[in-house]
Amino acid sequence: MVDKTALDGLRIARTETVAAPRRKPWWIVIPIVLVVAIAAWALTRGSKKEVKVAQARAIAAASTNGGAVLNASGYVTARRQATVSAKVTGKIDQLFIEEGMHVTAGQELARLDDSLTQKGLRLAEAEATSASSALQETRVRIRQAQLDYDRASRLAASAISSKADADRALAELDAAKARLAAQSDQYASAQRQVELQRQNVDDTIVRAPFDGIVVSKDAQPGEMISPMSAGGGFTRTGICTIVDMASLEIEVDVNEAYINRVHPNQKVEAILDAYPDWKIPAHVITAVPTADRQKATVKVRIAFDARDQRVLPDMGVKVGFITDDSAPAAAPLVEVPKTAVRKDGDQDVVFVVKDGKAERRAVKVAESEGDFARLASGVSQGESVVSEGPDLQDGDAVNVKP
């Protein structure tokens, strides 16, 4: 049997309180959290991203001390050039020109066979002379009819003759006046016919439309010429080609990406292919306000500052567009691949690799050409920029692919 007194000694008194476990101080928890966060950041940042890089290279800026900012090639053209033909169809009777001949405005170049037109003119002149004679005869008859009427009127007033005689004389006078009016119209028509025939005769003479030089002779005496193309190919449409040498200028095609470098009155240095050592001063007239969709070019017209007989139409020419002497010096540009330039909102950025990390740089793109972009700021020559790779953040660790 268990001793009751011993069991009572083992019982815990209800009045005793159990001690609560002690809490650790709060400042010990903070370092633990920081250590965990740093470890997580190190794990995420420690993985290097594979990228390809390209080296930024400097591009020589356009010289502003009379240097060429743009080169182009083209041809010498004439603003005034005409293939001269006759107003009427006819056979060439006389030709007064040769290649290289200087002609003046209105000078006779050729004559067509005018035998038929001359006959037409003589016939018209004869008809006009006949109409004039008939008109003169009618005027004489009017004077006679007037005298007869006056006499009949006096006799009728004196009761010597009847009033019917006076009325008959008046009718003859009115008829003569009407005949005079009709014949006057016929004479005027005959005069116009004479003028027309004279114009037809004058149209058989081919004249120079302006001062210039004959650069081609396209017909010979005896050939037929017409202002319109005729079937069969035996009829010429032009006698010669005249060029106004004072209107010679240069036309070049400029890539539309560089047309912003060209402006009116800009100085130009032209070199003819025929005279490679001769530099001809010139200036820009204008850029034609339209672009060629197929070639992506804009036509630019250039005028020579001085005329020279060595400059001939259709000569090949190379030109250099010169900057203004007073323009400020242009900042050097740095060229990088277009793939290196990324968009961050409205800002262009690139990532420069330094010490194994990607450094974000804001840049200003000055111009683009082909697969390259030229930067005015943000990157220096020789720096390595990320040309291919995943999305990057400033400070990302990168591994450069070979």
C-alpha positions in Angstrom: 0.0 0.0 0.0 1.3 3.4 -1.1 2.2 5.8 1.6 -0.1 8.8 1.4 2.3 11.1 3.1 4.9 10.4 0.4 2.5 11.2 -2.4 1.5 14.5 -0.8 5.1 15.5 -0.8 5.3 15.1 -4.5 2.3 17.4 -5.3 3.0 20.9 -6.6 1.4 23.7 -4.7 -1.1 25.7 -6.7 0.2 29.0 -5.4 3.6 28.7 -7.2 3.9 30.5 -10.6 5.7 29.0 -13.6 8.5 31.3 -15.0 7.8 32.6 -18.7 10.5 31.9 -21.3 12.8 34.8 -21.9 12.5 36.6 -25.4 15.6 37.5 -27.4 16.3 41.2 -27.9 14.9 42.8 -31.2 18.2 44.2 -32.3 19.5 40.7 -32.8 16.8 40.0 -35.5 17.7 42.9 -37.8 21.2 41.7 -38.8 19.7 38.3 -39.6 17.2 39.9 -42.0 19.9 42.0 -43.6 22.1 39.0 -44.1 19.3 37.1 -45.8 18.4 40.0 -48.1 22.1 40.5 -49.1 22.4 36.8 -49.8 19.3 36.9 -52.0 20.5 40.0 -53.9 23.9 38.4 -54.4 22.3 35.2 -55.8 20.2 37.2 -58.3 22.9 39.6 -59.3 25.6 37.1 -59.4 24.2 35.4 -62.5 26.0 37.1 -65.4 24.1 37.9 -68.6 25.6 36.9 -72.0 26.0 40.0 -74.3 27.9 40.9 -77.4 29.7 44.2 -77.6 31.1 46.6 -80.3 33.6 49.3 -79.9 32.5 52.9 -80.5 34.6 54.6 -83.1 35.0 58.2 -83.8 33.8 59.8 -87.1 35.6 62.8 -88.5 33.3 65.8 -88.2 32.6 67.9 -91.3 35.1 70.7 -91.5 33.6 74.2 -91.2 36.5 76.0 -92.5 35.6 75.7 -96.2 35.6 71.9 -96.1 33.2 69.7 -98.1 30.3 68.3 -96.1 28.9 66.3 -98.9 30.0 65.0 -102.3 27.8 64.1 -105.2 28.1 63.4 -108.9 25.9 64.5 -111.8 25.8 66.1 -115.3 26.0 69.5 -116.9 22.5 70.4 -118.3 21.0 73.3 -120.2 17.9 75.1 -118.9 17.2 76.3 -122.4 17.6 73.7 -125.2 15.3 73.3 -128.2 15.0 70.9 -131.1 13.9 73.4 -133.8 11.3 72.4 -136.4 9.1 74.1 -138.9 5.5 75.2 -138.3 4.3 73.4 -141.4 5.0 70.2 -143.3 7.3 70.7 -146.3 10.5 69.9 -148.1 13.7 71.6 -147.1 14.9 73.8 -149.9 17.8 75.6 -148.2 19.7 74.9 -145.0 22.0 77.6 -143.4 23.5 75.9 -140.3 26.3 73.6 -139.2 27.2 72.1 -135.9 29.0 74.5 -133.6 27.5 77.6 -135.3 26.5 80.5 -133.1 23.0 81.8 -133.9 20.9 84.7 -132.7 17.2 84.9 -132.0 15.2 85.3 -135.2 18.1 84.2 -137.5 17.1 82.1 -140.5 18.1 78.5 -140.1 16.4 76.9 -143.1 13.8 77.5 -145.9 11.2 75.1 -147.1 9.8 74.9 -150.6 7.3 77.7 -150.8 6.2 77.5 -154.4 2.6 76.6 -153.5 2.3 79.1 -150.8 3.7 81.8 -153.0 1.1 81.0 -155.6 -1.6 81.2 -152.9 -0.3 84.5 -151.8 -0.4 85.9 -155.4 -4.0 84.6 -155.8 -5.1 86.3 -152.6 -3.4 89.5 -153.6 -5.2 89.4 -157.0 -8.6 88.9 -155.3 -7.9 91.8 -153.0 -7.0 94.0 -156.0 -10.3 93.0 -157.7 -12.3 93.7 -154.6 -10.6 97.1 -154.3 -11.5 97.9 -158.0 -15.1 96.9 -157.5 -15.3 99.0 -154.4 -14.0 102.0 -156.4 -16.5 101.5 -159.1 -19.4 101.3 -156.7 -18.3 104.6 -155.1 -18.5 106.2 -158.6 -22.0 104.8 -159.2 -23.1 106.2 -155.8 -22.0 109.7 -156.8 -24.0 109.3 -160.1 -27.0 108.0 -158.3 -26.9 110.9 -155.9 -26.9 113.4 -158.7 -29.8 111.6 -160.4 -31.8 111.6 -157.2 -31.2 115.3 -156.6 -32.3 116.2 -160.2 -35.4 114.0 -160.0 -36.3 115.6 -156.7 -36.1 119.1 -158.1 -38.2 118.2 -161.2 -40.8 116.5 -159.0 -40.9 119.6 -156.8 -41.5 121.7 -159.9 -44.2 119.3 -161.2 -42.1 118.8 -164.4 -41.7 115.1 -163.7 -43.7 112.7 -161.6 -42.8 111.7 -158.0 -42.3 108.1 -159.2 -39.2 109.2 -161.1 -37.8 110.7 -157.8 -38.6 107.5 -155.9 -36.9 105.4 -158.5 -33.8 107.5 -158.3 -33.8 107.2 -154.5 -34.0 103.4 -154.7 -31.0 103.3 -157.1 -29.0 105.4 -154.7 -29.9 103.1 -151.7 -29.0 100.0 -153.7 -25.6 101.5 -154.6 -24.9 102.3 -151.0 -25.8 98.7 -150.0 -23.6 97.3 -152.7 -20.8 99.5 -151.4 -21.2 98.1 -147.9 -21.1 94.5 -149.2 -18.1 95.1 -151.3 -16.3 96.8 -148.4 -16.8 93.5 -146.4 -15.5 91.5 -149.4 -12.4 93.7 -149.6 -11.7 93.3 -145.9 -12.0 89.5 -146.3 -9.6 89.6 -149.2 -7.1 91.6 -147.2 -7.2 89.1 -144.4 -6.7 86.3 -146.9 -3.6 88.1 -148.1 -2.3 88.3 -144.6 -2.9 84.6 -144.0 -1.1 83.7 -147.2 1.8 85.9 -146.2 1.9 84.1 -142.9 2.0 80.8 -144.6 4.9 82.0 -146.7 6.7 83.2 -143.6 6.1 79.8 -141.9 8.2 78.1 -144.5 11.2 80.0 -143.0 12.7 78.3 -139.9 14.2 80.8 -137.4 16.2 80.4 -134.2 14.0 80.8 -131.1 16.9 82.2 -128.9 20.6 82.9 -128.9 22.7 79.8 -128.7 24.9 77.2 -130.4 23.8 74.5 -132.9 24.9 71.2 -131.3 23.3 68.9 -133.8 22.2 69.1 -137.4 19.3 66.6 -138.0 18.2 67.2 -141.6 19.5 67.9 -145.1 18.1 69.8 -148.1 15.5 67.7 -150.0 14.2 65.9 -146.9 10.6 66.3 -145.7 10.1 67.9 -142.3 7.0 68.1 -140.2 6.1 69.5 -136.8 4.4 66.2 -136.0 5.7 62.7 -136.3 4.7 61.0 -139.5 4.5 57.3 -140.2 7.1 55.4 -142.1 10.1 57.2 -140.6 10.9 59.2 -143.7 9.8 62.6 -142.3 12.0 64.6 -140.0 10.5 66.3 -137.0 13.5 68.6 -136.3 16.1 70.5 -138.3 18.6 71.0 -135.5 19.1 71.3 -131.8 20.1 74.7 -130.2 21.6 75.1 -126.7 21.7 78.4 -124.8 25.2 78.1 -123.3 24.4 80.9 -120.8 21.8 78.6 -119.2 24.2 75.7 -118.4 24.0 74.4 -114.9 24.7 71.2 -112.9 22.1 68.7 -111.8 23.1 66.1 -109.1 21.1 63.6 -107.1 21.7 63.8 -103.4 20.7 61.0 -101.0 17.6 62.2 -99.1 19.3 61.3 -95.8 21.8 64.1 -96.4 19.6 66.7 -98.1 19.5 68.6 -94.8 23.2 69.6 -95.5 22.3 71.5 -98.7 20.8 75.0 -98.7 20.3 77.7 -101.4 23.4 79.8 -102.2 25.7 77.3 -100.6 29.2 77.3 -102.1 30.0 74.3 -104.3 33.3 73.1 -105.8 32.7 71.4 -109.2 35.2 69.2 -111.1 34.5 68.1 -114.6 35.5 64.5 -115.5 37.1 65.9 -118.6 39.3 68.4 -116.6 40.1 66.7 -113.2 42.6 69.3 -112.2 40.2 72.3 -112.8 38.1 73.3 -109.8 35.1 75.4 -110.8 33.4 77.7 -108.3 29.7 77.3 -108.2 26.7 77.7 -105.8 23.4 75.9 -105.1 20.4 77.3 -106.9 17.8 75.1 -105.1 16.8 71.6 -104.2 13.9 70.5 -106.3 11.0 70.0 -103.8 10.3 66.3 -104.6 12.1 63.0 -104.0 12.7 60.1 -106.3 10.9 57.2 -104.6 12.9 54.5 -106.5 16.4 56.0 -105.8 15.6 57.8 -102.5 17.3 60.9 -103.8 16.5 64.6 -104.3 17.6 66.6 -107.3 19.8 69.6 -106.6 20.4 72.4 -109.2 23.8 74.1 -109.1 24.9 77.3 -111.0 28.3 78.1 -112.3 29.8 81.3 -110.8 31.6 82.0 -114.1 31.0 80.9 -117.7 33.7 79.0 -119.6 33.6 77.7 -123.2 35.1 74.4 -122.0 31.9 73.5 -120.1 29.7 71.6 -122.5 26.2 70.0 -122.1 26.0 66.5 -120.7 29.5 66.5 -119.3 30.0 64.4 -116.2 30.8 66.4 -113.1 31.6 65.8 -109.4 30.7 68.4 -106.8 31.6 69.0 -103.2 29.2 71.1 -101.1 31.2 73.5 -98.9 30.3 74.6 -95.4 30.0 78.3 -94.4 33.3 79.8 -93.1 31.5 81.4 -90.3 29.7 78.3 -89.0 30.8 77.0 -85.6 33.0 73.9 -85.4 31.0 70.7 -85.4 31.4 68.3 -82.4 32.9 64.9 -83.3 30.5 62.0 -83.7 30.9 58.5 -82.4 29.6 55.6 -84.5 28.0 52.5 -82.9 25.7 49.8 -84.3 22.0 50.7 -84.5 21.2 47.6 -82.4 23.2 49.2 -79.5 20.8 52.1 -79.2 17.7 51.2 -77.1 14.6 53.1 -76.1 13.8 54.0 -72.5 10.6 55.9 -72.9 11.5 58.9 -75.0 15.2 58.7 -74.2 17.8 56.9 -76.4 20.2 54.9 -74.2 23.1 52.5 -74.6 24.8 50.2 -72.2 28.6 50.5 -71.9 30.5 47.5 -70.5 33.0 48.5 -67.7 34.6 46.1 -65.3 32.2 43.3 -66.2 29.1 45.4 -65.6 26.6 47.2 -67.8 26.5 51.0 -67.3 23.4 52.8 -68.7 24.2 55.9 -70.7 21.7 58.4 -72.1 22.8 59.4 -75.7 21.8 61.8 -78.4 21.6 60.3 -81.9 22.8 62.9 -84.5 22.2 60.8 -87.7 21.9 57.3 -89.0 23.4 55.6 -92.0 23.0 52.0 -92.9 23.3 49.7 -89.9 25.1 52.4 -87.8 24.0 55.3 -85.6 26.2 58.4 -85.0 26.0 59.8 -81.5 26.7 63.4 -80.6 27.0 62.7 -76.8 26.9 59.9 -74.2 29.7 57.6 -75.5 33.4 58.2 -76.0 35.6 56.7 -78.7 36.9 53.2 -77.8 34.3 52.3 -75.2 32.6 48.9 -75.6 28.8 49.1 -76.0 26.3 46.2 -75.8 25.2 45.5 -79.4 23.3 42.3 -78.7 21.9 40.8 -75.5 18.9 40.6 -73.2 17.2 43.4 -71.3 19.6 45.1 -69.0 19.6 47.3 -66.0 22.2 49.7 -64.8 24.9 47.7 -62.9 24.0 44.2 -64.3 26.9 41.8 -64.4 27.6 40.7 -67.9 29.7 38.2 -69.7 31.0 39.3 -73.1 30.6 36.7 -75.8 33.6 36.2 -78.0 
